[in-house]
Amino acid sequence: MLNSMNGLNKDNKPKKIVIVGGGTAGWMAANLLACKWKETEVCLVESKEIGIIGVGEGSTPHLKLFFDTIGVTDSQWMPRCNATYKNGITFDKWSTIKGFESYFHPFAAQTDDIFTVPLFFKNIHARMQGYNVDAHPDSYFLETYLSQNNLGPLPNETFPFGVAYGYHFDSALLGQFLAENAQGLGVKRAYGTVDEVLLDNDGNISAIKLNDGSQLEADFFIDSSGFNALLIQKTLKVNYQSFQENLVNNAAVVMPSEIAKTLPVETKATALTNGWAWQIPLRDRFGNGYVYSDDYIDAEQAEIELRTHLGLLESDVEARHLKMKVGRVEKHWHKNCLAVGLSQGFIEPLEATAIALSFNTIAQFMRCFEEGKGSNKFQEAFNNDINKRFDGIRDYIVCHYKTNQRNDTKYWRDNAANQNTSEALNRILYLWKNSQDFSADMHKYNLMGSYQPKSWACMLAGYGVFPSINLDQTVDYSTHQHEVDGLRDFIRRCGLNFNKHQDLLKMNS
Ligand SMILES: Cc1cc2nc3c(=O)[nH]c(=O)nc-3n(C[C@H](O)[C@H](O)[C@H](O)COP(=O)(O)OP(=O)(O)OC[C@H]3O[C@@H](n4cnc5c(N)ncnc54)[C@H](O)[C@@H]3O)c2cc1C
């Protein structure tokens, strides 16, 4: 259909697009399309019976990029969604090495690359050689300092450096906000459960049939039907590549708890016996969840462990149990269908990357059309690129499980022993231990997937993955320490330009 340029308007975009699914992914796609493709008619259909998954409350800076793209400011959406700011993620109790029990993975700030990261890498290298220098990431990043001091990521106007940040939000409220905004931009909303998908002779989707007997035709379809993957997998039979061999977690239990008086500016990911627990601060509650593998612990035990972890063992607060399917489709854009969201794949939420992947997918798809690459022959390059993003994130998450230092249960020992690691990850781990310049070599060997060398270094140094040699006590490393102290003072002074998180939220209410 689109191959022969039928179904395109005078702008060379599809005349009509139907989105199946009204979760975060579907409404993000609807907003972007309605905002940028004014000549395209966009209709979203969602099922009240099925509902949304209703989890996913942390983001990367991509959510900011999304809101910037559709022209919505923090103060317009954050109060409506009980949203808070996020400087990054604390990984707690993943390592048992003294001094490395916890580390912070910050988002990127301009001050990192200019001032602080070079010393971080220098000291990592010295530590690899056996010098007893400070190579813990928490000493080197502005947003780590902000988080430790409950400062929000928006500097005063006079501070000349950019700081990337993410958010925490109530996913149901975010969905409602996005739905309202998209309808304001002209998106038509329909309710109904799709129970049949019609194909034309070329195998393209021609229409969807709803359970009330009505039918919706379109030139292009977006599958945002969640784990249901109604169009891309069930109808178009695109292959699914499971990541279960690489990442064993397949379930989660979720429950809220009372919010702290001082609102954190970070997600906390605490290692438990058979997985990890997130703690996400919203304005009115903490969102919590335990991500685990049911091969190692059953749902009931997982709930008890989460309740114990949260001090809610005696509480009657309700828990929700979820199953997760971890992997991705081989083609995200196939025929006249694009999969966005859980329908295209999911990697467990340790780094909260799902929304980022949805945004990248839809934004890049739109760019293809805008650059005249909207026909089928460009699909392969597009799919390869999105697959690379998924696989890069998968590798980074796998690395958490390979290199953390816990070995107290079979779960952690099996994860550490898991040999299902990609060639790219094996190379990164090799470089970490053997390279003279980890950052330069990652560039040189084209290993720049979804994460920068500094993020890999945060994780590996943060878990204390250094050679187990006696640190050289005879070498005078006082100059190293002097440099680190100077850097810490620089970061502290930068921090004077930032406001307390709670004050920042009041400002944008
Ligand atoms: C435990 C867990 C934690 C997570 N944490 C994070 C996180 O911190 N950060 C992050 O970015 N992401 C996270 N995610 C992922 C996040 O939940 C999703 O990316 C996000 O909610 C988008 O989901 P979706 O829109 O693809 O699917 P859904 O929200 O499930 O929406 C699917 C939509 O399709 C509709 N639908 C399905 N079938 C039909 C049909 N036959 N007819 C009509 N409509 C249909 C449904 O009614 C619904 O409207 C997490 C996921 C899990 C499981």
The ligand as a Tripos MOL2 file, in Angstrom:
@<TRIPOS>MOLECULE
LIG
   53    58     1     0     0
SMALL
NO_CHARGES

@<TRIPOS>ATOM
      1 C1          6.6050   -4.2220   36.4560 C.3       1 LIG1
      2 C2          6.7670   -3.1660   35.4120 C.ar      1 LIG1
      3 C3          7.4090   -1.9700   35.7450 C.ar      1 LIG1
      4 C4          7.6020   -0.9910   34.7640 C.ar      1 LIG1
      5 N1          8.2910    0.1530   35.0820 N.ar      1 LIG1
      6 C5          8.5560    1.0600   34.1160 C.ar      1 LIG1
      7 C6          9.2760    2.2480   34.3990 C.ar      1 LIG1
      8 O1          9.6750    2.5190   35.5240 O.2       1 LIG1
      9 N2          9.5070    3.1050   33.3790 N.ar      1 LIG1
     10 C7          9.0750    2.8740   32.1040 C.ar      1 LIG1
     11 O2          9.3530    3.6750   31.2020 O.2       1 LIG1
     12 N3          8.3380    1.7840   31.8380 N.ar      1 LIG1
     13 C8          8.0780    0.8780   32.7910 C.ar      1 LIG1
     14 N4          7.3270   -0.2160   32.4980 N.ar      1 LIG1
     15 C9          6.7410   -0.3340   31.1690 C.3       1 LIG1
     16 C10         5.4780    0.5150   31.1120 C.3       1 LIG1
     17 O3          4.4920   -0.0620   31.9100 O.3       1 LIG1
     18 C11         5.0150    0.6220   29.6860 C.3       1 LIG1
     19 O4          6.0560    1.0260   28.8650 O.3       1 LIG1
     20 C12         3.9420    1.6700   29.5420 C.3       1 LIG1
     21 O5          2.9570    1.5250   30.4930 O.3       1 LIG1
     22 C13         3.3350    1.6050   28.1700 C.3       1 LIG1
     23 O6          2.5430    0.4840   28.0550 O.3       1 LIG1
     24 P1          1.7000    0.2720   26.7450 P.3       1 LIG1
     25 O7          0.9950    1.5230   26.4150 O.co2     1 LIG1
     26 O8          2.5600   -0.3440   25.7180 O.co2     1 LIG1
     27 O9          0.6750   -0.8580   27.2090 O.3       1 LIG1
     28 P2         -0.6310   -0.7700   28.1330 P.3       1 LIG1
     29 O10        -0.5700    0.2650   29.1670 O.co2     1 LIG1
     30 O11        -0.8900   -2.1690   28.5970 O.co2     1 LIG1
     31 O12        -1.7610   -0.3480   27.1180 O.3       1 LIG1
     32 C14        -2.2820   -1.2530   26.1850 C.3       1 LIG1
     33 C15        -3.5440   -0.6700   25.6020 C.3       1 LIG1
     34 O13        -4.0110   -1.5090   24.5680 O.3       1 LIG1
     35 C16        -5.3900   -1.7490   24.7490 C.3       1 LIG1
     36 N5         -5.7560   -3.0240   24.1200 N.ar      1 LIG1
     37 C17        -5.1660   -4.2310   24.2680 C.ar      1 LIG1
     38 N6         -5.7990   -5.1510   23.5100 N.ar      1 LIG1
     39 C18        -6.8000   -4.5010   22.8780 C.ar      1 LIG1
     40 C19        -7.8130   -4.8860   21.9700 C.ar      1 LIG1
     41 N7         -7.9680   -6.1530   21.5710 N.pl3     1 LIG1
     42 N8         -8.6780   -3.9430   21.5240 N.ar      1 LIG1
     43 C20        -8.5660   -2.6440   21.9010 C.ar      1 LIG1
     44 N9         -7.6270   -2.2230   22.7670 N.ar      1 LIG1
     45 C21        -6.7600   -3.1440   23.2400 C.ar      1 LIG1
     46 C22        -5.5810   -1.7290   26.2490 C.3       1 LIG1
     47 O14        -6.9010   -1.5450   26.6350 O.3       1 LIG1
     48 C23        -4.6890   -0.5440   26.6000 C.3       1 LIG1
     49 O15        -5.3840    0.6590   26.3850 O.3       1 LIG1
     50 C24         7.1030   -1.1980   33.4560 C.ar      1 LIG1
     51 C25         6.4340   -2.3790   33.1450 C.ar      1 LIG1
     52 C26         6.2740   -3.3590   34.0970 C.ar      1 LIG1
     53 C27         5.5660   -4.6280   33.7290 C.3       1 LIG1
@<TRIPOS>BOND
     1     1     2 1
     2     2     3 ar
     3     2    52 ar
     4     3     4 ar
     5     4     5 ar
     6     4    50 ar
     7     5     6 ar
     8     6     7 ar
     9     6    13 1
    10     7     8 2
    11     7     9 ar
    12     9    10 ar
    13    10    11 2
    14    10    12 ar
    15    12    13 ar
    16    13    14 ar
    17    14    15 1
    18    14    50 ar
    19    15    16 1
    20    16    17 1
    21    16    18 1
    22    18    19 1
    23    18    20 1
    24    20    21 1
    25    20    22 1
    26    22    23 1
    27    23    24 1
    28    24    25 2
    29    24    26 1
    30    24    27 1
    31    27    28 1
    32    28    29 2
    33    28    30 1
    34    28    31 1
    35    31    32 1
    36    32    33 1
    37    33    34 1
    38    33    48 1
    39    34    35 1
    40    35    36 1
    41    35    46 1
    42    36    37 ar
    43    36    45 ar
    44    37    38 ar
    45    38    39 ar
    46    39    40 ar
    47    39    45 ar
    48    40    41 1
    49    40    42 ar
    50    42    43 ar
    51    43    44 ar
    52    44    45 ar
    53    46    47 1
    54    46    48 1
    55    48    49 1
    56    50    51 ar
    57    51    52 ar
    58    52    53 1
@<TRIPOS>SUBSTRUCTURE
     1 LIG1         1 GROUP 0 **** ****
